């Protein structure tokens, strides 16, 4: 009996030592660590190259917001809230409102981010999100007009990453679109006599939603390996990242690239688009139904 206990204890100690050695090697030689997994046709988190992490979506979780959503993509967690204000439109576009998306990557979500002003990564992601939301017409800005030249809605779409484990762009776009779809605004009318906008306390109206974009990001490693839904460990090691955005019908909306030029041949982009549409049909076709 004593011998069996000693053997079990020794086996446990050996496993802990092996795990510590692997963690140390991962931190000291991250690229070699990843290469060894890829050579065995797998990834450090045991996924296939084209395998996506589980995703979950909940809406209406922030009672003080006009609309909200919480998205989990693997361990990456993003919460988004929409707040609406009334403002005067621009002179050049008197019948168009404003959509102002922003992503915050606080120090609490990952050790890679430090306290202080917004990081370059957060600003780049916010610009990319704005580009997708505007170009795809999720909320037509003309539908935010209350009175031409007098009053329009301004929608502040603020997302915060609560836990960062890579691919924040896909998770944040999903959270923003779901939050906008969940948004309800009071019926507003402009009084020409008083020059004021009056909002109803009883009648709440949903936004006029256009297209519903969904993003699928791929990391290109060493010019040959295409990794779907890269993690925070894989991202710094990638040559480039390609994000394919499709709408609610599976149609291609846009393709964006972050990093060096496409490597590994001209067919890489085609493979990413094909893989994105395949994942949309398999798991994301009805992702916005809950919102």
Backbone as numpy.savetxt, mean C-alpha at the origin, in Angstrom:
# Nx Ny Nz CAx CAy CAz Cx Cy Cz
15.41 -42.22 32.09 14.57 -41.01 32.09 15.44 -39.75 32.09
16.43 -39.76 32.95 17.35 -38.63 33.04 18.11 -38.44 31.74
18.47 -39.58 31.12 19.21 -39.51 29.86 18.35 -38.89 28.77
17.06 -39.23 28.77 16.15 -38.69 27.76 16.01 -37.18 27.94
15.89 -36.71 29.20 15.77 -35.28 29.47 17.02 -34.54 29.03
18.17 -35.14 29.32 19.44 -34.53 28.93 19.55 -34.41 27.42
19.11 -35.46 26.72 19.16 -35.47 25.25 18.24 -34.40 24.67
17.03 -34.24 25.24 16.09 -33.24 24.75 16.63 -31.84 24.98
17.23 -31.62 26.15 17.80 -30.32 26.46 18.94 -29.97 25.52
19.78 -30.96 25.23 20.90 -30.76 24.33 20.43 -30.44 22.92
19.36 -31.11 22.47 18.81 -30.87 21.15 18.24 -29.46 21.06
17.58 -29.01 22.14 17.01 -27.66 22.16 18.11 -26.61 22.11
19.16 -26.81 22.88 20.29 -25.87 22.88 20.94 -25.79 21.50
21.05 -26.94 20.85 21.67 -26.98 19.53 20.83 -26.22 18.51
19.49 -26.36 18.61 18.60 -25.66 17.69 18.69 -24.15 17.89
18.77 -23.73 19.16 18.89 -22.30 19.45 20.19 -21.73 18.91
21.27 -22.49 19.04 22.56 -22.05 18.54 22.55 -21.92 17.01
21.90 -22.90 16.36 21.81 -22.85 14.90 20.99 -21.64 14.44
19.90 -21.36 15.16 19.07 -20.21 14.82 19.83 -18.90 15.01
20.62 -18.84 16.07 21.42 -17.64 16.33 22.49 -17.45 15.25
23.10 -18.54 14.84 24.12 -18.46 13.79 23.49 -17.98 12.47
22.29 -18.49 12.16 21.61 -18.09 10.92 21.24 -16.61 10.96
20.78 -16.14 12.13 20.42 -14.73 12.26 21.64 -13.83 12.13
22.73 -14.26 12.73 23.98 -13.49 12.64 24.48 -13.42 11.21
24.43 -14.56 10.52 24.86 -14.60 9.12 23.96 -13.72 8.24
22.66 -13.72 8.53 21.71 -12.90 7.77 22.02 -11.42 7.90
22.40 -11.00 9.10 22.68 -9.58 9.33 24.03 -9.16 8.75
25.01 -10.06 8.80 26.34 -9.72 8.31 26.47 -9.87 6.80
25.76 -10.85 6.24 25.87 -11.13 4.81 24.47 -11.31 4.21
23.65 -10.25 4.19 22.26 -10.40 3.74 22.13 -10.87 2.29
22.98 -10.38 1.41 22.85 -10.76 0.00 23.17 -12.24 -0.20
24.24 -12.71 0.40 24.59 -14.13 0.30 23.51 -15.00 0.93
22.96 -14.52 2.04 21.89 -15.24 2.73 20.70 -15.44 1.80
20.30 -14.37 1.10 19.17 -14.46 0.18 19.51 -15.34 -1.02
20.71 -15.22 -1.53 21.12 -16.01 -2.69 21.05 -17.50 -2.41
21.40 -17.89 -1.19 21.37 -19.32 -0.85 19.95 -19.87 -0.84
19.00 -19.05 -0.41 17.60 -19.48 -0.44 17.10 -19.56 -1.88
17.42 -18.52 -2.67 16.94 -18.49 -4.05 17.52 -19.63 -4.87
18.73 -20.05 -4.54 19.35 -21.17 -5.24 18.57 -22.47 -5.02
17.79 -22.49 -3.93 16.95 -23.66 -3.64 15.50 -23.42 -4.02
15.28 -22.38 -4.86 13.95 -22.05 -5.36 12.94 -21.74 -4.26
13.40 -21.08 -3.24 12.51 -20.63 -2.17 13.02 -19.29 -1.64
12.30 -18.72 -0.69 12.66 -17.42 -0.12 12.81 -17.57 1.40
13.44 -16.59 2.06 13.67 -16.72 3.50 12.39 -16.96 4.32
11.24 -16.46 3.85 9.99 -16.69 4.58 9.24 -17.92 4.05
9.95 -18.74 3.26 9.45 -20.03 2.74 8.41 -19.87 1.63
8.25 -18.69 1.09 7.32 -18.51 -0.03 7.99 -18.87 -1.35
7.14 -19.20 -2.34 7.62 -19.35 -3.71 7.93 -17.97 -4.28
8.63 -17.91 -5.39 8.99 -16.63 -5.99 7.75 -15.80 -6.34
6.70 -16.48 -6.82 5.49 -15.77 -7.27 4.36 -15.83 -6.24
4.67 -16.16 -5.00 3.65 -16.30 -3.97 3.46 -14.99 -3.21
2.18 -14.64 -2.97 1.84 -13.41 -2.27 1.46 -13.71 -0.83
1.73 -12.77 0.04 1.35 -12.94 1.43 -0.16 -12.75 1.60
-0.69 -13.29 2.70 -2.12 -13.15 2.98 -2.47 -11.68 3.18
-3.68 -11.31 2.78 -4.12 -9.93 2.90 -5.49 -9.89 3.58
-5.68 -8.89 4.41 -6.99 -8.69 5.06 -7.34 -7.22 5.03
-8.63 -6.92 4.96 -9.12 -5.54 4.85 -10.33 -5.34 5.75
-10.27 -4.31 6.59 -11.40 -3.93 7.43 -11.66 -2.44 7.24
-12.93 -2.03 7.22 -13.27 -0.63 7.02 -14.08 -0.10 8.20
-14.08 1.24 8.32 -14.87 1.88 9.36 -14.32 1.74 10.75
-13.01 1.51 10.87 -12.42 1.27 12.19 -12.11 2.56 12.95
-12.11 3.72 12.27 -11.84 5.01 12.92 -13.14 5.81 12.95
-13.74 5.89 14.11 -15.06 6.52 14.22 -15.02 8.03 14.01
-13.88 8.65 14.25 -13.77 10.11 14.11 -13.47 10.56 12.69
-13.23 9.62 11.79 -12.93 9.96 10.39 -14.19 9.85 9.54
-14.18 10.51 8.40 -15.30 10.43 7.46 -15.30 9.10 6.71
-14.15 8.44 6.71 -14.01 7.12 6.11 -12.68 6.55 6.55
-12.58 5.24 6.67 -11.32 4.66 7.15 -11.20 3.20 6.71
-9.97 2.71 6.76 -9.71 1.31 6.41 -8.42 0.86 7.08
-8.35 -0.42 7.37 -7.16 -1.05 7.95 -6.79 -2.24 7.08
-5.54 -2.26 6.61 -5.07 -3.32 5.72 -3.86 -4.01 6.32
-3.88 -5.33 6.26 -2.71 -6.13 6.65 -2.27 -6.94 5.44
-1.02 -6.75 5.04 -0.41 -7.50 3.95 0.77 -8.25 4.55
0.56 -9.51 4.89 1.57 -10.20 5.67 1.67 -9.54 7.03
2.87 -9.08 7.39 3.06 -8.36 8.65 3.00 -6.85 8.47
2.93 -6.38 7.24 2.80 -4.94 6.99 1.37 -4.51 7.28
1.24 -3.51 8.16 -0.08 -3.05 8.57 -0.20 -1.55 8.33
-1.25 -1.15 7.60 -1.47 0.26 7.27 -2.90 0.64 7.63
-3.05 1.75 8.33 -4.38 2.29 8.65 -4.53 3.63 7.94
-5.72 3.87 7.39 -5.96 5.09 6.61 -7.26 5.74 7.05
-7.23 7.05 7.20 -8.42 7.81 7.54 -8.62 8.96 6.56
-9.87 9.27 6.25 -10.21 10.36 5.34 -10.93 11.46 6.12
-10.42 12.67 6.01 -11.07 13.84 6.62 -11.39 14.85 5.52
-12.60 15.40 5.59 -13.06 16.33 4.55 -13.19 17.74 5.09
-12.77 18.70 4.26 -12.94 20.11 4.57 -13.49 20.82 3.34
-14.05 22.01 3.56 -14.57 22.81 2.46 -13.63 23.97 2.18
-13.32 24.19 0.92 -12.40 25.27 0.54 -12.85 25.87 -0.78
-12.19 26.95 -1.17 -12.45 27.54 -2.47 -11.63 26.81 -3.53
-12.18 26.61 -4.72 -11.43 25.91 -5.77 -10.38 26.81 -6.38
-9.50 26.21 -7.16 -8.51 26.99 -7.89 -9.19 27.77 -9.01
-8.63 28.92 -9.33 -9.22 29.75 -10.38 -9.22 29.04 -11.74
-8.18 28.27 -12.00 -8.07 27.57 -13.28 -9.01 26.37 -13.37
-9.44 25.85 -12.20 -10.32 24.68 -12.18 -11.46 24.94 -11.19
-12.38 25.80 -11.54 -13.43 26.22 -10.59 -14.42 25.14 -10.21
-14.45 24.03 -10.97 -15.43 22.98 -10.70 -14.78 21.70 -10.20
-13.54 21.77 -9.71 -12.83 20.58 -9.26 -12.39 20.72 -7.81
-12.62 19.65 -7.04 -12.17 19.62 -5.66 -10.74 19.11 -5.56
-10.36 18.71 -4.36 -8.97 18.31 -4.13 -8.91 16.94 -3.44
-7.92 16.15 -3.85 -7.62 14.87 -3.21 -6.17 14.94 -2.77
-5.93 14.83 -1.45 -4.58 15.03 -0.90 -4.15 13.79 -0.13
-3.47 12.84 -0.80 -3.00 11.64 -0.10 -1.65 11.85 0.57
-1.44 11.16 1.67 -0.15 11.25 2.37 0.09 9.97 3.15
1.33 9.51 3.12 1.73 8.32 3.87 2.78 8.67 4.89
2.57 8.23 6.12 3.52 8.46 7.21 4.17 7.13 7.58
5.50 7.14 7.64 6.27 5.96 8.06 6.97 6.31 9.37
6.28 6.20 10.50 6.86 6.61 11.78 7.92 5.64 12.27
8.72 6.11 13.20 9.80 5.28 13.75 9.27 4.04 14.44
8.03 4.09 14.91 7.46 2.97 15.65 7.19 1.76 14.76
7.08 1.99 13.44 6.71 0.89 12.55 7.89 0.02 12.14
9.11 0.56 12.25 10.29 -0.21 11.86 11.56 0.49 12.34
12.58 -0.29 12.73 13.85 0.31 13.15 14.55 1.09 12.04
14.18 0.85 10.78 14.85 1.53 9.67 14.44 3.00 9.56
13.34 3.38 10.21 12.87 4.76 10.16 13.18 5.46 11.48
13.63 6.71 11.39 14.03 7.47 12.56 13.02 8.59 12.84
12.93 9.01 14.10 12.03 10.14 14.41 12.48 11.40 13.68
11.51 12.26 13.37 11.85 13.51 12.69 10.93 13.78 11.53
11.37 14.61 10.60 10.54 14.96 9.43 10.31 13.74 8.55
9.34 13.82 7.62 9.06 12.69 6.73 10.31 12.24 5.98
10.48 10.94 5.87 11.64 10.38 5.18 11.46 10.53 3.67
12.56 10.41 2.95 12.51 10.47 1.49 11.61 9.35 0.95
11.69 8.18 1.58 10.88 7.05 1.13 9.39 7.36 1.26
9.01 7.98 2.38 7.60 8.33 2.59 7.13 9.34 1.56
7.99 10.31 1.23 7.61 11.34 0.25 7.49 10.75 -1.15
8.40 9.84 -1.49 8.34 9.19 -2.80 7.08 8.35 -2.92
6.77 7.59 -1.88 5.58 6.75 -1.89 4.31 7.60 -1.97
4.29 8.72 -1.24 3.12 9.62 -1.28 2.91 10.17 -2.69
4.00 10.54 -3.36 3.90 11.05 -4.74 3.38 9.97 -5.68
3.87 8.74 -5.51 3.41 7.64 -6.36 1.94 7.33 -6.11
1.52 7.38 -4.86 0.12 7.13 -4.52 -0.78 8.20 -5.12
-0.34 9.45 -5.04 -1.10 10.56 -5.62 -1.25 10.38 -7.13
-0.17 9.96 -7.76 -0.19 9.76 -9.21 -1.22 8.69 -9.60
-1.25 7.59 -8.85 -2.18 6.50 -9.16 -3.62 6.93 -8.89
-3.86 7.57 -7.74 -5.22 7.96 -7.38 -5.80 8.96 -8.38
-4.96 9.90 -8.82 -5.44 10.93 -9.75 -5.61 10.35 -11.15
-4.60 9.62 -11.63 -4.64 9.11 -13.01 -5.73 8.06 -13.20
-6.02 7.29 -12.18 -7.04 6.24 -12.31 -8.44 6.77 -12.06
-8.56 7.97 -11.50 -9.88 8.55 -11.29 -10.70 7.82 -10.25
-10.07 7.46 -9.13 -10.80 6.79 -8.06 -11.98 7.64 -7.62
-11.72 8.91 -7.35 -12.77 9.88 -7.05 -12.63 11.03 -8.03
-13.50 11.14 -9.02 -13.42 12.26 -9.96 -13.46 13.60 -9.21
-12.47 14.44 -9.42 -12.40 15.70 -8.67 -13.59 16.60 -8.96
-14.21 16.43 -10.13 -15.38 17.23 -10.46 -16.56 16.87 -9.55
-16.59 15.64 -9.04 -17.68 15.21 -8.17 -17.57 15.82 -6.77
-16.44 16.48 -6.48 -16.23 17.10 -5.18 -16.64 18.57 -5.18
-17.21 19.02 -6.28 -17.64 20.42 -6.39 -18.99 20.63 -5.70
-19.07 21.62 -4.85 -20.33 21.99 -4.18 -21.01 23.11 -4.95
-20.25 24.15 -5.28 -20.73 25.27 -6.09 -19.54 25.77 -6.93
-19.65 25.71 -8.25 -18.52 26.12 -9.11 -17.98 27.50 -8.75
-16.68 27.54 -8.56 -16.01 28.80 -8.26 -16.18 29.29 -6.85
-16.99 28.59 -6.05 -17.29 29.05 -4.69 -16.82 28.08 -3.61
-17.20 26.82 -3.74 -16.92 25.86 -2.68 -16.74 24.45 -3.23
-15.72 23.77 -2.75 -15.46 22.38 -3.12 -15.00 21.60 -1.89
-15.06 20.29 -1.99 -14.55 19.44 -0.92 -13.05 19.21 -1.11
-12.34 19.20 0.00 -10.93 18.78 0.04 -10.86 17.51 0.88
-10.39 16.42 0.28 -10.29 15.14 0.98 -8.84 14.87 1.35
-8.56 14.86 2.64 -7.23 14.51 3.13 -7.21 13.01 3.42
-6.44 12.29 2.61 -6.38 10.83 2.73 -5.05 10.49 3.40
-5.08 10.37 4.73 -3.85 10.18 5.51 -3.70 8.73 5.95
-2.60 8.11 5.54 -2.30 6.73 5.90 -1.08 6.68 6.80
-1.11 5.78 7.76 0.02 5.57 8.66 0.37 4.10 8.69
1.63 3.81 8.52 2.10 2.42 8.59 2.35 2.07 10.06
1.60 1.12 10.57 1.73 0.71 11.96 2.82 -0.33 12.15
3.02 -1.15 11.13 4.10 -2.15 11.16 4.60 -2.34 9.74
5.92 -2.21 9.57 6.51 -2.24 8.23 7.29 -3.52 8.00
6.82 -4.30 7.02 7.56 -5.49 6.60 7.58 -5.58 5.08
7.81 -4.42 4.46 7.95 -4.39 3.01 6.65 -4.16 2.26
6.79 -3.71 1.01 5.68 -3.51 0.09 4.59 -2.61 0.67
5.00 -1.48 1.23 4.04 -0.54 1.79 3.17 0.09 0.71
3.67 0.18 -0.50 2.90 0.82 -1.58 1.61 0.06 -1.86
1.69 -1.25 -2.04 0.50 -2.04 -2.33 -0.51 -1.96 -1.19
-0.02 -2.10 0.04 -0.91 -2.08 1.21 -1.57 -0.71 1.38
-0.79 0.36 1.15 -1.33 1.72 1.35 -2.34 2.08 0.28
-2.08 1.72 -0.97 -3.04 2.01 -2.03 -4.37 1.31 -1.75
-4.29 0.07 -1.31 -5.50 -0.68 -0.97 -6.25 0.00 0.17
-5.51 0.45 1.19 -6.14 1.11 2.34 -6.78 2.44 1.94
-6.09 3.20 1.08 -6.63 4.50 0.67 -7.90 4.36 -0.17
-7.88 3.44 -1.11 -9.05 3.25 -1.97 -10.24 2.75 -1.15
-9.97 1.80 -0.24 -11.04 1.27 0.61 -11.61 2.34 1.53
-10.73 3.21 2.06 -11.19 4.30 2.93 -12.05 5.29 2.17
-11.66 5.60 0.93 -12.46 6.51 0.11 -13.82 5.89 -0.22
-13.82 4.61 -0.49 -15.08 3.91 -0.79 -15.98 3.87 0.45
-15.38 3.92 1.64 -16.12 3.89 2.90 -16.57 5.28 3.36
-16.07 6.33 2.69 -16.33 7.71 3.12 -17.78 8.14 2.88
-18.32 8.82 3.87 -19.65 9.43 3.76 -19.53 10.89 4.15
-20.06 11.79 3.29 -20.00 13.23 3.54 -21.40 13.80 3.70
-21.54 14.83 4.53 -22.87 15.46 4.67 -23.26 16.17 3.37
-24.55 16.14 3.05 -25.03 16.84 1.87 -24.79 18.34 2.06
-24.10 18.95 1.11 -23.71 20.36 1.24 -24.34 21.20 0.15
-24.81 22.37 0.53 -25.37 23.33 -0.42 -24.78 24.71 -0.14
-24.62 25.48 -1.20 -24.04 26.82 -1.07 -25.15 27.85 -1.12
-25.18 28.75 -0.11 -26.18 29.81 -0.04 -25.61 31.08 -0.66
-26.18 31.47 -1.76 -25.65 32.62 -2.50 -25.83 33.92 -1.71
-26.87 33.99 -0.92 -27.13 35.23 -0.17 -26.13 35.43 0.97
-25.89 34.37 1.72 -24.98 34.47 2.87 -23.54 34.18 2.50
-23.34 33.65 1.28 -21.99 33.28 0.81 -21.37 32.21 1.72
-22.21 31.32 2.21 -21.73 30.27 3.10 -22.26 28.92 2.62
-21.50 27.87 2.97 -21.92 26.51 2.64 -22.59 25.88 3.85
-23.74 25.28 3.63 -24.51 24.66 4.71 -24.46 23.15 4.54
-24.09 22.44 5.60 -24.01 20.98 5.58 -25.15 20.38 6.39
-25.79 19.38 5.83 -26.88 18.69 6.51 -26.35 17.82 7.64
-27.09 17.76 8.74 -26.71 16.89 9.85 -27.33 15.50 9.73
-28.28 15.36 8.82 -29.01 14.10 8.72 -28.69 13.31 7.45
-28.46 14.02 6.35 -28.25 13.35 5.07 -26.75 13.17 4.81
-26.32 11.93 4.76 -24.92 11.61 4.48 -24.84 10.89 3.14
-23.92 11.31 2.29 -23.83 10.76 0.95 -22.45 10.13 0.71
-22.42 8.99 0.02 -21.13 8.39 -0.32 -20.45 9.15 -1.45
-19.16 8.96 -1.58 -18.43 9.57 -2.69 -18.79 8.87 -3.99
-18.65 9.60 -5.08 -18.85 8.97 -6.39 -17.54 8.31 -6.79
-17.52 7.00 -6.69 -16.30 6.24 -6.94 -16.21 5.86 -8.41
-15.03 6.10 -8.99 -14.78 5.71 -10.37 -14.16 4.33 -10.43
-12.90 4.28 -10.74 -12.20 2.99 -10.82 -11.64 2.61 -9.45
-11.37 1.31 -9.31 -10.84 0.78 -8.05 -9.49 0.10 -8.32
-8.41 0.88 -8.28 -7.09 0.31 -8.59 -6.53 -0.56 -7.48
-5.80 -1.58 -7.90 -5.08 -2.46 -6.98 -3.67 -2.64 -7.51
-2.68 -2.53 -6.63 -1.28 -2.60 -7.06 -0.66 -3.95 -6.72
0.22 -4.40 -7.61 0.98 -5.63 -7.41 2.45 -5.31 -7.67
3.26 -5.39 -6.64 4.68 -5.01 -6.77 5.59 -6.23 -6.82
6.61 -6.12 -7.65 7.58 -7.20 -7.85 8.99 -6.64 -7.69
9.85 -7.41 -7.04 11.24 -7.03 -6.92 12.09 -7.86 -7.85
13.03 -7.22 -8.54 13.96 -7.92 -9.43 15.30 -8.03 -8.72
15.74 -9.26 -8.48 16.99 -9.49 -7.77 18.01 -10.14 -8.69
19.21 -9.57 -8.71 20.32 -10.13 -9.46 20.01 -10.28 -10.95
19.09 -9.48 -11.44 18.79 -9.48 -12.87 17.99 -10.65 -13.38
17.72 -11.63 -12.55 17.07 -12.84 -13.05 15.86 -13.26 -12.22
15.87 -13.00 -10.92 14.79 -13.49 -10.05 13.72 -12.43 -9.88
12.47 -12.79 -10.16 11.33 -11.90 -9.98 10.57 -12.34 -8.73
10.61 -11.47 -7.69 10.04 -11.82 -6.39 8.77 -11.01 -6.15
7.65 -11.70 -6.05 6.37 -11.03 -5.80 6.27 -10.59 -4.35
5.68 -9.41 -4.14 5.40 -8.91 -2.79 6.65 -8.98 -1.90
7.71 -8.22 -2.22 8.97 -8.29 -1.45 8.81 -7.82 -0.01
9.58 -8.46 0.88 9.57 -8.12 2.30 10.58 -7.01 2.58
10.59 -6.54 3.82 11.53 -5.48 4.20 12.98 -5.98 4.17
13.18 -7.28 4.33 14.53 -7.83 4.22 14.99 -7.87 2.77
14.08 -8.21 1.86 14.44 -8.34 0.46 14.59 -6.99 -0.25
13.79 -6.01 0.13 13.75 -4.73 -0.59 15.10 -4.04 -0.78
15.94 -3.91 0.27 17.22 -3.20 0.06 18.17 -3.93 -0.87
17.92 -5.20 -1.14 18.82 -6.00 -1.95 18.40 -6.05 -3.42
17.26 -5.47 -3.74 16.70 -5.57 -5.09 17.37 -4.60 -6.06
17.43 -5.01 -7.34 17.93 -4.12 -8.38 16.90 -3.04 -8.70
15.64 -3.43 -8.73 14.56 -2.51 -9.04 13.24 -3.10 -8.56
12.25 -2.23 -8.43 10.91 -2.67 -8.04 9.92 -2.19 -9.09
9.06 -3.08 -9.55 8.05 -2.76 -10.56 6.67 -2.95 -9.95
5.84 -1.90 -10.01 4.48 -1.96 -9.49 3.50 -1.90 -10.65
2.68 -2.93 -10.75 1.65 -3.02 -11.80 0.29 -2.73 -11.16
-0.42 -1.74 -11.68 -1.72 -1.36 -11.13 -2.82 -1.75 -12.11
-3.79 -2.52 -11.62 -4.94 -2.92 -12.44 -6.22 -2.41 -11.78
-7.28 -2.27 -12.58 -8.54 -1.76 -12.04 -9.48 -2.89 -11.69
-10.75 -2.54 -11.39 -11.71 -3.54 -10.92 -12.13 -4.53 -11.99
-11.78 -4.28 -13.25 -12.09 -5.22 -14.32 -10.88 -6.07 -14.70
-9.75 -5.80 -14.04 -8.52 -6.50 -14.39 -7.74 -5.81 -15.48
-8.22 -4.64 -15.92 -7.52 -3.90 -16.96 -6.31 -3.17 -16.42
-5.30 -3.01 -17.24 -4.06 -2.35 -16.82 -4.27 -0.85 -16.70
-3.93 -0.31 -15.54 -4.06 1.12 -15.28 -2.74 1.85 -15.45
-1.69 1.32 -14.82 -0.37 1.95 -14.94 0.70 0.97 -14.50
1.93 1.29 -14.87 3.11 0.53 -14.46 4.16 1.52 -14.00
4.69 1.32 -12.81 5.70 2.22 -12.26 6.93 1.42 -11.85
8.06 2.07 -11.96 9.32 1.42 -11.62 10.12 2.29 -10.68
10.72 1.67 -9.69 11.57 2.38 -8.74 12.92 1.68 -8.69
13.97 2.38 -9.10 15.30 1.77 -9.10 15.93 1.83 -10.48
16.87 0.94 -10.74 17.60 0.92 -12.01 16.71 0.49 -13.15
17.25 0.56 -14.37 16.50 0.13 -15.54 16.17 -1.34 -15.47
15.18 -1.75 -16.26 14.76 -3.15 -16.27 15.92 -4.03 -16.69
16.13 -5.08 -15.92 17.23 -6.00 -16.21 16.67 -7.38 -16.45
17.47 -8.23 -17.08 17.06 -9.60 -17.29 16.26 -9.81 -18.57
16.23 -8.81 -19.48 15.52 -9.00 -20.74 14.24 -8.18 -20.81
13.76 -7.99 -22.05 12.56 -7.19 -22.27 11.29 -7.88 -21.79
11.36 -9.18 -21.53 10.15 -9.90 -21.15 9.83 -9.77 -19.66
10.69 -9.11 -18.88 10.45 -8.99 -17.44 9.16 -8.23 -17.17
8.97 -7.11 -17.87 7.77 -6.31 -17.67 6.51 -7.10 -18.02
6.57 -7.83 -19.14 5.42 -8.65 -19.54 5.11 -9.71 -18.50
6.14 -10.29 -17.91 5.93 -11.31 -16.88 5.27 -10.70 -15.64
5.70 -9.49 -15.28 5.11 -8.82 -14.11 3.63 -8.53 -14.34
3.30 -8.03 -15.53 1.91 -7.71 -15.85 1.05 -8.97 -15.85
1.56 -10.02 -16.44 0.82 -11.29 -16.48 0.61 -11.84 -15.08
1.66 -11.79 -14.24 1.55 -12.30 -12.87 0.59 -11.46 -12.05
0.58 -10.14 -12.28 -0.34 -9.26 -11.54 -1.79 -9.59 -11.88
-2.08 -9.77 -13.14 -3.45 -10.09 -13.55 -3.87 -11.47 -13.03
-2.93 -12.40 -12.99 -3.23 -13.73 -12.47 -3.59 -13.67 -10.99
-2.81 -12.88 -10.22 -3.08 -12.73 -8.78 -4.41 -12.01 -8.57
-4.69 -11.01 -9.41 -5.97 -10.28 -9.27 -7.14 -11.22 -9.46
-7.07 -12.06 -10.50 -8.17 -13.00 -10.75 -8.31 -14.01 -9.63
-7.19 -14.42 -9.03 -7.22 -15.48 -8.04 -7.62 -15.00 -6.65
-7.13 -13.81 -6.24 -7.33 -13.42 -4.83 -7.82 -11.99 -4.61
-7.70 -11.10 -5.60 -8.01 -9.69 -5.35 -9.24 -9.17 -6.10
-9.89 -10.02 -6.84 -11.01 -9.56 -7.66 -12.10 -8.89 -6.81
-12.36 -9.44 -5.64 -13.44 -8.94 -4.79 -12.91 -8.30 -3.49
-11.68 -7.83 -3.53 -11.06 -7.34 -2.29 -11.77 -6.12 -1.72
-12.41 -5.31 -2.57 -13.06 -4.09 -2.08 -14.53 -4.30 -1.70
-15.02 -5.51 -1.80 -16.44 -5.74 -1.52 -16.81 -5.43 -0.08
-15.85 -5.62 0.85 -16.14 -5.38 2.25 -16.29 -3.90 2.55
-15.78 -3.03 1.64 -15.87 -1.58 1.88 -17.05 -0.95 1.17
